[in-house]
């Protein structure tokens, strides 16, 4: 699925949880500061934390240190837990991704429409596995791929008949068939049936 999904490379990879936490703390700090009608300069003066640092924390550009958080909370007359309120709830909410069929916009097409790959979740590169739906028209096939070492792939045929070529070995897959393999080995899929073929594919870790 590599070359066909170059646009997904723009997504940031590591550190998503830390970024989300930093963003939440920043939003919370700004809310608490403004609710007390305290300016950045005033908070910097009373807390001893540089105004530019406070601004970067509030905009989520940096997380700040525990020491700086304590100083800011103290300067606002608050407990540290007031600054962190809601983080766990936000983390729990962000840990679940629900995607309806109507909102699946990430579709990558190969061979002039003969085969396509639809992402079954969002923010792929920040997840540990990549679920996708492969659709191959009559006579169509996927491009020959070779992922980096350590990548694994799983196929489950939902409908149709496919021919999976793994290195020089050919496997015929019918509805209900599954195939699990080392994705660093060159591989491809071809529709050898009489109807459109659809296959669930799961890759871990996500690669492009």
GROMACS elastic network, one bead per residue, 0.5 to 0.9 nm:
[ bonds ]
;  ai    aj funct       b0    kb
    1     4     6  0.60949   500
    1     5     6  0.68414   500
    1   108     6  0.88451   500
    1   117     6  0.76417   500
    1   142     6  0.82999   500
    1   143     6  0.79103   500
    1   144     6  0.89249   500
    1   145     6  0.69157   500
    1   147     6  0.87151   500
    1   207     6  0.81227   500
    1   208     6  0.66698   500
    2     5     6  0.59481   500
    2     6     6  0.73958   500
    2   145     6  0.70646   500
    2   146     6  0.82817   500
    2   147     6  0.75209   500
    2   207     6  0.67764   500
    3     6     6  0.58347   500
    3   145     6  0.87550   500
    3   208     6  0.64591   500
    4     7     6  0.84719   500
    4   108     6  0.61215   500
    4   109     6  0.73304   500
    4   110     6  0.73038   500
    4   117     6  0.87623   500
    4   208     6  0.81090   500
    5     8     6  0.58042   500
    5     9     6  0.77050   500
    5   106     6  0.89095   500
    5   107     6  0.87614   500
    5   108     6  0.65005   500
    5   208     6  0.63590   500
    6     9     6  0.55911   500
    6    10     6  0.80643   500
    6   208     6  0.67747   500
    7    10     6  0.60328   500
    7    11     6  0.82600   500
    8    11     6  0.57425   500
    8   123     6  0.85143   500
    8   124     6  0.78061   500
    8   125     6  0.77464   500
    8   208     6  0.76405   500
    9    12     6  0.76400   500
    9    13     6  0.87374   500
    9   125     6  0.79629   500
    9   208     6  0.71190   500
   11   123     6  0.71038   500
   11   124     6  0.80825   500
   11   125     6  0.65764   500
   11   126     6  0.80709   500
   12    15     6  0.83891   500
   12    16     6  0.78253   500
   12   123     6  0.86988   500
   12   125     6  0.69509   500
   12   126     6  0.71803   500
   13    16     6  0.72184   500
   13   124     6  0.88191   500
   13   125     6  0.53258   500
   13   126     6  0.52777   500
   13   127     6  0.85966   500
   14    17     6  0.85301   500
   14   125     6  0.81970   500
   14   126     6  0.65756   500
   15    18     6  0.53106   500
   15    19     6  0.61301   500
   15    20     6  0.86191   500
   15   126     6  0.82328   500
   16    19     6  0.50361   500
   16    20     6  0.60838   500
   16    21     6  0.85745   500
   16   126     6  0.66025   500
   17    20     6  0.50975   500
   17    21     6  0.61462   500
   17    22     6  0.85554   500
   17    91     6  0.78222   500
   18    21     6  0.50923   500
   18    22     6  0.60784   500
   18    23     6  0.85157   500
   18    63     6  0.80094   500
   19    22     6  0.50609   500
   19    23     6  0.60639   500
   19    24     6  0.85700   500
   19    60     6  0.72354   500
   19    61     6  0.82994   500
   19    62     6  0.81987   500
   19    63     6  0.77329   500
   20    23     6  0.50399   500
   20    24     6  0.61621   500
   20    25     6  0.86592   500
   20    60     6  0.81930   500
   20    90     6  0.86872   500
   20    91     6  0.80077   500
   20    94     6  0.88703   500
   21    24     6  0.50800   500
   21    25     6  0.61776   500
   21    26     6  0.85065   500
   21    60     6  0.85725   500
   21    63     6  0.78010   500
   21    87     6  0.67080   500
   21    90     6  0.84906   500
   21    91     6  0.78268   500
   22    25     6  0.51707   500
   22    26     6  0.60719   500
   22    27     6  0.86489   500
   22    57     6  0.72004   500
   22    58     6  0.84775   500
   22    59     6  0.87145   500
   22    60     6  0.53242   500
   22    61     6  0.77183   500
   22    62     6  0.65693   500
   22    64     6  0.80147   500
   23    26     6  0.50664   500
   23    27     6  0.62070   500
   23    28     6  0.85519   500
   23    57     6  0.77994   500
   23    58     6  0.73844   500
   23    59     6  0.67892   500
   23    61     6  0.77040   500
   23    62     6  0.83259   500
   23    63     6  0.76623   500
   24    27     6  0.52233   500
   24    28     6  0.61103   500
   24    29     6  0.85597   500
   24    58     6  0.87467   500
   24    60     6  0.75934   500
   24    84     6  0.82526   500
   24    86     6  0.82565   500
   24    87     6  0.67161   500
   24    90     6  0.80487   500
   25    28     6  0.50414   500
   25    29     6  0.60050   500
   25    30     6  0.85974   500
   25    57     6  0.75988   500
   25    58     6  0.72911   500
   25    60     6  0.76999   500
   25    63     6  0.76027   500
   25    83     6  0.65700   500
   25    84     6  0.63112   500
   25    85     6  0.85829   500
   25    87     6  0.77135   500
   26    29     6  0.51107   500
   26    30     6  0.62089   500
   26    31     6  0.85834   500
   26    54     6  0.85939   500
   26    55     6  0.85598   500
   26    56     6  0.81264   500
   26    57     6  0.51100   500
   26    59     6  0.58060   500
   26    60     6  0.54212   500
   26    61     6  0.87159   500
   26    62     6  0.86325   500
   26    63     6  0.76806   500
   26    83     6  0.89535   500
   27    30     6  0.52804   500
   27    31     6  0.62119   500
   27    32     6  0.87057   500
   27    57     6  0.85936   500
   27    58     6  0.57565   500
   27    59     6  0.71503   500
   27    60     6  0.77174   500
   28    31     6  0.51370   500
   28    32     6  0.61933   500
   28    33     6  0.85691   500
   28    58     6  0.78776   500
   28    82     6  0.86672   500
   28    83     6  0.62174   500
   28    84     6  0.76536   500
   28    85     6  0.80419   500
   28    86     6  0.89061   500
   29    32     6  0.51787   500
   29    33     6  0.60249   500
   29    34     6  0.85081   500
   29    54     6  0.88546   500
   29    57     6  0.81650   500
   29    58     6  0.62574   500
   29    72     6  0.84190   500
   29    73     6  0.84521   500
   29    83     6  0.62753   500
   29    84     6  0.89614   500
   30    33     6  0.51070   500
   30    34     6  0.60054   500
   30    35     6  0.83510   500
   30    55     6  0.87757   500
   30    57     6  0.89409   500
   30    58     6  0.57198   500
   30    59     6  0.85941   500
   31    34     6  0.53189   500
   31    35     6  0.59349   500
   31    36     6  0.86932   500
   32    35     6  0.51478   500
   32    36     6  0.65397   500
   32    37     6  0.87705   500
   32    38     6  0.89150   500
   32    76     6  0.79317   500
   32    82     6  0.88368   500
   32    83     6  0.79738   500
   33    36     6  0.54175   500
   33    37     6  0.63467   500
   33    38     6  0.54392   500
   33    39     6  0.73098   500
   33    40     6  0.81801   500
   33    43     6  0.79161   500
   33    76     6  0.71372   500
   34    38     6  0.57664   500
   34    39     6  0.73160   500
   35    38     6  0.77409   500
   36    39     6  0.89991   500
   36    76     6  0.79585   500
   38    41     6  0.82540   500
   38    42     6  0.61641   500
   38    43     6  0.64276   500
   38    76     6  0.85342   500
   39    42     6  0.51217   500
   39    43     6  0.61717   500
   39    44     6  0.84866   500
   40    43     6  0.51648   500
   40    44     6  0.60152   500
   40    45     6  0.85791   500
   40    51     6  0.57774   500
   40    52     6  0.85343   500
   40    54     6  0.71398   500
   40    55     6  0.73741   500
   41    44     6  0.50374   500
   41    45     6  0.61727   500
   41    46     6  0.87147   500
   41    50     6  0.84519   500
   41    51     6  0.58562   500
   42    45     6  0.51368   500
   42    46     6  0.62443   500
   42    47     6  0.84936   500
   42    51     6  0.86554   500
   43    46     6  0.52064   500
   43    47     6  0.58240   500
   43    48     6  0.80037   500
   43    49     6  0.78297   500
   43    50     6  0.88956   500
   43    51     6  0.75891   500
   43    54     6  0.84182   500
   43    72     6  0.73146   500
   43    75     6  0.68839   500
   43    76     6  0.76969   500
   44    47     6  0.53120   500
   44    48     6  0.54790   500
   44    49     6  0.50164   500
   44    50     6  0.54037   500
   44    51     6  0.50423   500
   44    52     6  0.87396   500
   44    53     6  0.88621   500
   44    54     6  0.73742   500
   44    72     6  0.82752   500
   44    75     6  0.89346   500
   45    48     6  0.55482   500
   45    49     6  0.73500   500
   45    50     6  0.79849   500
   45    51     6  0.82405   500
   46    49     6  0.81746   500
   46    71     6  0.87103   500
   46    72     6  0.83524   500
   46    75     6  0.57608   500
   46    76     6  0.86012   500
   47    50     6  0.84764   500
   47    68     6  0.82626   500
   47    71     6  0.52792   500
   47    72     6  0.54984   500
   47    73     6  0.84272   500
   47    74     6  0.74625   500
   47    75     6  0.51815   500
   47    76     6  0.84149   500
   48    51     6  0.88887   500
   48    68     6  0.85731   500
   48    71     6  0.73281   500
   48    72     6  0.83561   500
   48    75     6  0.89290   500
   49    52     6  0.85654   500
   49    53     6  0.68597   500
   49    54     6  0.68742   500
   49    68     6  0.65681   500
   49    71     6  0.74137   500
   49    72     6  0.74418   500
   50    53     6  0.52142   500
   50    54     6  0.64059   500
   50    55     6  0.87675   500
   51    54     6  0.50417   500
   51    55     6  0.61744   500
   51    56     6  0.86651   500
   52    55     6  0.50464   500
   52    56     6  0.62465   500
   52    57     6  0.86592   500
   53    56     6  0.50910   500
   53    57     6  0.61893   500
   53    58     6  0.86120   500
   53    62     6  0.80518   500
   53    64     6  0.76820   500
   54    57     6  0.50556   500
   54    58     6  0.61324   500
   54    59     6  0.86537   500
   54    64     6  0.82520   500
   54    68     6  0.89436   500
   54    72     6  0.86525   500
   55    58     6  0.51050   500
   55    59     6  0.62372   500
   55    60     6  0.86213   500
   55    61     6  0.85624   500
   56    59     6  0.52083   500
   56    60     6  0.61487   500
   56    61     6  0.50236   500
   56    62     6  0.56418   500
   56    63     6  0.80960   500
   56    64     6  0.84868   500
   57    60     6  0.51326   500
   57    61     6  0.60067   500
   57    62     6  0.50786   500
   57    63     6  0.55809   500
   57    64     6  0.61376   500
   58    61     6  0.76900   500
   58    62     6  0.82683   500
   58    63     6  0.86872   500
   59    62     6  0.78204   500
   60    63     6  0.65530   500
   64    67     6  0.81973   500
   64    68     6  0.62272   500
   64    69     6  0.69117   500
   65    68     6  0.51518   500
   65    69     6  0.62569   500
   65    70     6  0.86713   500
   66    69     6  0.50249   500
   66    70     6  0.62016   500
   66    71     6  0.86637   500
   67    70     6  0.51907   500
   67    71     6  0.62966   500
   67    72     6  0.87172   500
   68    71     6  0.50485   500
   68    72     6  0.61356   500
   68    73     6  0.85569   500
   69    72     6  0.51468   500
   69    73     6  0.60635   500
   69    74     6  0.84447   500
   69    80     6  0.71262   500
   69    83     6  0.78452   500
   70    73     6  0.52016   500
   70    74     6  0.59913   500
   70    75     6  0.84801   500
   70    79     6  0.80781   500
   70    80     6  0.60079   500
   71    74     6  0.51735   500
   71    75     6  0.60748   500
   71    76     6  0.86757   500
   72    75     6  0.51161   500
   72    76     6  0.63208   500
   72    77     6  0.86852   500
   72    78     6  0.85239   500
   72    80     6  0.87034   500
   72    83     6  0.89564   500
   73    76     6  0.51741   500
   73    77     6  0.62465   500
   73    79     6  0.59960   500
   73    80     6  0.57038   500
   73    81     6  0.88488   500
   73    82     6  0.78207   500
   73    83     6  0.67320   500
   74    78     6  0.55956   500
   74    79     6  0.68379   500
   74    80     6  0.77713   500
   75    78     6  0.75466   500
   76    79     6  0.88083   500
   78    81     6  0.81577   500
   78    82     6  0.63239   500
   78    83     6  0.77830   500
   79    82     6  0.53174   500
   79    83     6  0.71891   500
   80    83     6  0.53433   500
   80    84     6  0.66223   500
   80    85     6  0.87794   500
   81    85     6  0.58486   500
   82    85     6  0.52098   500
   82    86     6  0.89359   500
   83    86     6  0.88160   500
   84    87     6  0.58835   500
   84    88     6  0.86447   500
   85    88     6  0.78997   500
   85    89     6  0.86746   500
   86    89     6  0.52106   500
   86    90     6  0.61001   500
   86    91     6  0.86099   500
   87    90     6  0.51095   500
   87    91     6  0.61101   500
   87    92     6  0.86357   500
   88    91     6  0.50018   500
   88    92     6  0.61526   500
   88    93     6  0.86011   500
   89    92     6  0.51821   500
   89    93     6  0.62586   500
   89    94     6  0.86815   500
   90    93     6  0.51091   500
   90    94     6  0.61270   500
   90    95     6  0.85649   500
   91    94     6  0.51341   500
   91    95     6  0.60966   500
   92    95     6  0.51408   500
   92    96     6  0.72024   500
   93    96     6  0.59234   500
   93    97     6  0.84979   500
   94    97     6  0.71020   500
   97   121     6  0.70315   500
   97   122     6  0.74680   500
   98   121     6  0.76007   500
   98   122     6  0.88935   500
   99   102     6  0.82540   500
   99   103     6  0.64692   500
   99   104     6  0.71821   500
   99   120     6  0.74089   500
   99   121     6  0.63204   500
   99   122     6  0.78218   500
  100   103     6  0.54829   500
  100   104     6  0.69843   500
  101   104     6  0.56053   500
  101   120     6  0.85987   500
  102   105     6  0.81156   500
  103   106     6  0.89191   500
  104   107     6  0.75232   500
  104   118     6  0.73113   500
  104   119     6  0.70345   500
  104   120     6  0.70594   500
  104   121     6  0.79266   500
  104   122     6  0.86413   500
  105   118     6  0.78719   500
  105   119     6  0.80252   500
  106   117     6  0.82203   500
  106   118     6  0.58548   500
  106   119     6  0.56069   500
  106   120     6  0.84401   500
  106   121     6  0.89918   500
  106   122     6  0.84592   500
  107   116     6  0.66946   500
  107   117     6  0.55675   500
  107   119     6  0.65263   500
  108   115     6  0.85312   500
  108   116     6  0.53943   500
  108   117     6  0.51140   500
  108   118     6  0.64780   500
  108   119     6  0.85769   500
  109   112     6  0.71802   500
  109   113     6  0.57228   500
  109   114     6  0.75976   500
  109   115     6  0.58850   500
  109   117     6  0.64730   500
  109   118     6  0.88118   500
  110   113     6  0.57775   500
  110   114     6  0.62656   500
  110   115     6  0.51726   500
  110   116     6  0.58127   500
  110   117     6  0.83680   500
  110   141     6  0.83149   500
  110   142     6  0.68848   500
  110   143     6  0.75071   500
  111   114     6  0.52030   500
  111   115     6  0.63955   500
  111   116     6  0.86370   500
  111   140     6  0.74955   500
  111   141     6  0.77477   500
  111   142     6  0.78289   500
  111   143     6  0.82624   500
  112   115     6  0.78938   500
  113   116     6  0.68854   500
  113   136     6  0.86378   500
  113   137     6  0.79146   500
  113   140     6  0.85903   500
  114   135     6  0.83264   500
  114   136     6  0.58748   500
  114   137     6  0.50408   500
  114   138     6  0.74391   500
  114   139     6  0.76130   500
  114   141     6  0.68983   500
  114   142     6  0.83908   500
  115   134     6  0.72492   500
  115   135     6  0.55220   500
  115   137     6  0.59818   500
  115   140     6  0.60490   500
  115   141     6  0.61500   500
  115   142     6  0.61957   500
  116   133     6  0.81411   500
  116   134     6  0.58184   500
  116   135     6  0.52494   500
  116   136     6  0.65051   500
  116   137     6  0.87842   500
  116   142     6  0.80340   500
  117   132     6  0.64530   500
  117   133     6  0.56141   500
  117   135     6  0.63956   500
  117   136     6  0.88573   500
  118   131     6  0.88179   500
  118   132     6  0.54698   500
  118   133     6  0.50567   500
  118   134     6  0.65375   500
  118   135     6  0.81506   500
  119   122     6  0.72874   500
  119   124     6  0.82186   500
  119   130     6  0.77415   500
  119   131     6  0.64556   500
  119   133     6  0.65453   500
  119   134     6  0.89937   500
  120   130     6  0.79279   500
  120   131     6  0.55243   500
  120   132     6  0.50766   500
  120   133     6  0.68451   500
  121   124     6  0.67842   500
  121   130     6  0.77063   500
  121   131     6  0.69036   500
  121   132     6  0.79097   500
  122   125     6  0.87434   500
  122   126     6  0.89538   500
  122   127     6  0.88656   500
  123   126     6  0.57632   500
  123   127     6  0.70728   500
  124   127     6  0.54721   500
  124   128     6  0.82136   500
  124   129     6  0.76849   500
  124   130     6  0.61571   500
  124   131     6  0.86928   500
  124   206     6  0.68060   500
  125   128     6  0.77266   500
  125   129     6  0.84670   500
  125   130     6  0.81046   500
  125   205     6  0.85007   500
  125   206     6  0.59876   500
  125   207     6  0.75455   500
  125   208     6  0.89801   500
  126   129     6  0.89351   500
  126   206     6  0.84842   500
  127   130     6  0.71448   500
  127   205     6  0.78951   500
  127   206     6  0.72789   500
  128   203     6  0.87242   500
  128   204     6  0.61455   500
  128   205     6  0.53047   500
  128   206     6  0.65447   500
  129   202     6  0.66634   500
  129   203     6  0.55010   500
  129   205     6  0.51253   500
  129   206     6  0.54068   500
  130   201     6  0.79968   500
  130   202     6  0.53987   500
  130   204     6  0.62894   500
  130   205     6  0.71185   500
  130   206     6  0.51975   500
  130   207     6  0.82641   500
  131   200     6  0.72910   500
  131   201     6  0.57712   500
  131   203     6  0.65575   500
  131   204     6  0.89372   500
  131   206     6  0.88827   500
  132   199     6  0.84210   500
  132   200     6  0.59843   500
  132   201     6  0.51454   500
  132   202     6  0.62618   500
  132   203     6  0.83831   500
  133   198     6  0.69142   500
  133   199     6  0.58354   500
  133   201     6  0.60667   500
  133   202     6  0.87760   500
  134   142     6  0.87409   500
  134   197     6  0.81328   500
  134   198     6  0.55971   500
  134   199     6  0.50662   500
  134   200     6  0.62714   500
  134   201     6  0.68549   500
  135   196     6  0.71786   500
  135   197     6  0.58281   500
  135   199     6  0.65458   500
  135   200     6  0.89611   500
  136   139     6  0.79685   500
  136   140     6  0.55974   500
  136   141     6  0.62538   500
  136   142     6  0.76120   500
  136   162     6  0.88888   500
  136   189     6  0.85482   500
  136   190     6  0.74522   500
  136   191     6  0.61252   500
  136   196     6  0.59517   500
  136   197     6  0.52530   500
  136   198     6  0.64166   500
  136   199     6  0.85238   500
  137   140     6  0.52033   500
  137   141     6  0.78922   500
  137   191     6  0.68556   500
  137   195     6  0.72562   500
  137   197     6  0.65203   500
  137   198     6  0.88553   500
  138   141     6  0.87424   500
  138   191     6  0.60633   500
  138   192     6  0.73554   500
  138   193     6  0.70835   500
  138   194     6  0.65655   500
  138   195     6  0.59677   500
  138   196     6  0.57396   500
  138   197     6  0.78067   500
  139   190     6  0.71933   500
  139   191     6  0.55677   500
  139   192     6  0.64233   500
  139   193     6  0.80226   500
  139   194     6  0.86673   500
  140   189     6  0.86597   500
  140   190     6  0.59803   500
  140   191     6  0.56431   500
  140   192     6  0.82978   500
  141   144     6  0.88965   500
  141   188     6  0.72920   500
  141   189     6  0.54509   500
  141   191     6  0.60336   500
  142   145     6  0.84450   500
  142   188     6  0.56599   500
  142   189     6  0.53334   500
  142   190     6  0.64886   500
  143   187     6  0.83364   500
  143   188     6  0.60188   500
  143   189     6  0.77497   500
  144   165     6  0.88250   500
  144   186     6  0.64257   500
  144   187     6  0.53778   500
  144   189     6  0.79685   500
  145   183     6  0.80926   500
  145   184     6  0.82262   500
  145   185     6  0.80593   500
  145   186     6  0.53751   500
  145   187     6  0.53729   500
  145   188     6  0.63561   500
  146   149     6  0.88949   500
  146   183     6  0.62661   500
  146   185     6  0.56696   500
  146   187     6  0.65505   500
  147   150     6  0.84152   500
  147   151     6  0.63934   500
  147   152     6  0.85984   500
  147   182     6  0.87101   500
  147   183     6  0.54388   500
  147   185     6  0.73152   500
  147   186     6  0.77920   500
  147   207     6  0.72386   500
  147   208     6  0.80839   500
  148   151     6  0.60230   500
  148   183     6  0.74783   500
  148   184     6  0.52426   500
  148   185     6  0.88686   500
  148   207     6  0.79717   500
  149   152     6  0.86420   500
  149   182     6  0.80456   500
  149   183     6  0.75787   500
  149   184     6  0.50907   500
  149   185     6  0.84903   500
  150   182     6  0.74352   500
  150   183     6  0.78459   500
  150   184     6  0.71218   500
  150   204     6  0.85766   500
  150   205     6  0.81757   500
  151   181     6  0.89632   500
  151   182     6  0.63007   500
  151   183     6  0.53865   500
  151   184     6  0.62505   500
  151   203     6  0.71205   500
  151   204     6  0.57624   500
  151   205     6  0.59824   500
  151   206     6  0.80291   500
  151   207     6  0.79425   500
  152   180     6  0.74572   500
  152   181     6  0.59450   500
  152   184     6  0.76339   500
  152   202     6  0.83081   500
  152   203     6  0.57906   500
  152   204     6  0.54599   500
  152   205     6  0.73374   500
  153   179     6  0.81593   500
  153   180     6  0.58083   500
  153   181     6  0.55980   500
  153   182     6  0.63886   500
  153   183     6  0.55317   500
  153   201     6  0.70119   500
  153   202     6  0.56588   500
  153   204     6  0.65807   500
  154   178     6  0.72201   500
  154   179     6  0.56557   500
  154   181     6  0.66161   500
  154   183     6  0.89011   500
  154   200     6  0.79520   500
  154   201     6  0.55048   500
  154   202     6  0.50794   500
  154   203     6  0.64990   500
  154   204     6  0.89053   500
  155   177     6  0.80967   500
  155   178     6  0.53426   500
  155   179     6  0.50466   500
  155   180     6  0.64425   500
  155   181     6  0.88561   500
  155   199     6  0.64070   500
  155   200     6  0.56396   500
  155   202     6  0.67165   500
  156   173     6  0.86220   500
  156   175     6  0.80169   500
  156   176     6  0.65313   500
  156   177     6  0.58511   500
  156   179     6  0.66362   500
  156   180     6  0.89143   500
  156   198     6  0.87831   500
  156   199     6  0.55184   500
  156   200     6  0.50454   500
  156   201     6  0.65640   500
  156   202     6  0.88447   500
  157   160     6  0.73060   500
  157   161     6  0.78147   500
  157   162     6  0.79047   500
  157   173     6  0.69117   500
  157   174     6  0.63741   500
  157   176     6  0.54061   500
  157   177     6  0.55802   500
  157   178     6  0.64322   500
  157   179     6  0.89199   500
  157   197     6  0.77697   500
  157   198     6  0.61993   500
  157   200     6  0.62877   500
  157   201     6  0.87460   500
  158   174     6  0.83876   500
  158   175     6  0.54428   500
  158   176     6  0.62543   500
  158   177     6  0.83324   500
  158   197     6  0.75434   500
  158   198     6  0.54367   500
  158   199     6  0.52709   500
  158   200     6  0.68245   500
  159   174     6  0.72958   500
  159   176     6  0.77421   500
  159   195     6  0.85616   500
  159   196     6  0.75656   500
  159   197     6  0.52835   500
  159   198     6  0.52906   500
  159   199     6  0.70421   500
  160   173     6  0.85099   500
  160   174     6  0.62432   500
  160   175     6  0.59382   500
  160   191     6  0.76493   500
  160   192     6  0.83699   500
  160   193     6  0.59968   500
  160   194     6  0.74833   500
  160   195     6  0.60474   500
  160   196     6  0.60871   500
  160   198     6  0.65926   500
  160   199     6  0.85945   500
  161   172     6  0.73052   500
  161   173     6  0.57386   500
  161   175     6  0.66282   500
  161   190     6  0.86059   500
  161   191     6  0.61518   500
  161   192     6  0.58885   500
  161   194     6  0.79355   500
  161   195     6  0.81077   500
  161   196     6  0.85346   500
  161   197     6  0.62613   500
  161   198     6  0.87277   500
  162   171     6  0.82841   500
  162   172     6  0.59168   500
  162   173     6  0.50025   500
  162   174     6  0.63805   500
  162   175     6  0.87992   500
  162   189     6  0.64752   500
  162   190     6  0.55187   500
  162   192     6  0.55987   500
  162   193     6  0.68194   500
  162   197     6  0.70103   500
  162   198     6  0.88358   500
  162   199     6  0.87554   500
  163   170     6  0.66525   500
  163   171     6  0.57040   500
  163   173     6  0.60097   500
  163   174     6  0.87594   500
  163   188     6  0.82437   500
  163   189     6  0.56270   500
  163   190     6  0.50638   500
  163   191     6  0.63723   500
  163   192     6  0.64200   500
  164   169     6  0.82137   500
  164   170     6  0.57477   500
  164   171     6  0.50336   500
  164   172     6  0.63013   500
  164   173     6  0.71198   500
  164   179     6  0.87948   500
  164   187     6  0.71190   500
  164   188     6  0.58348   500
  164   190     6  0.65627   500
  165   168     6  0.65266   500
  165   169     6  0.56483   500
  165   171     6  0.62820   500
  165   172     6  0.87790   500
  165   186     6  0.80939   500
  165   187     6  0.53624   500
  165   188     6  0.54211   500
  165   189     6  0.64461   500
  165   190     6  0.82786   500
  166   169     6  0.52770   500
  166   170     6  0.64212   500
  166   171     6  0.77730   500
  166   181     6  0.83931   500
  166   183     6  0.88291   500
  166   185     6  0.66082   500
  166   186     6  0.60138   500
  166   188     6  0.69277   500
  166   189     6  0.89949   500
  167   170     6  0.82445   500
  167   185     6  0.60280   500
  167   186     6  0.51871   500
  167   187     6  0.60228   500
  167   188     6  0.89381   500
  168   186     6  0.87261   500
  168   187     6  0.88410   500
  171   179     6  0.88189   500
  172   177     6  0.87114   500
  172   192     6  0.88863   500
  173   176     6  0.80450   500
  173   177     6  0.53983   500
  173   178     6  0.72630   500
  173   179     6  0.81955   500
  174   177     6  0.54051   500
  174   178     6  0.86337   500
  174   193     6  0.89852   500
  175   178     6  0.87413   500
  175   197     6  0.88847   500
  175   198     6  0.89574   500
  175   199     6  0.88079   500
  180   183     6  0.88677   500
  181   184     6  0.87628   500
  181   185     6  0.82361   500
  182   185     6  0.60023   500
  183   186     6  0.71167   500
  183   187     6  0.73892   500
  183   203     6  0.82382   500
  184   187     6  0.84658   500
  191   194     6  0.83057   500
  191   195     6  0.83220   500
  191   196     6  0.75687   500
  191   197     6  0.63317   500
  192   195     6  0.86904   500
  192   197     6  0.88227   500
  193   196     6  0.76695   500
  193   197     6  0.75854   500
  194   197     6  0.87764   500
  202   206     6  0.87689   500
  203   206     6  0.57628   500
  203   207     6  0.77453   500
  204   207     6  0.77624   500
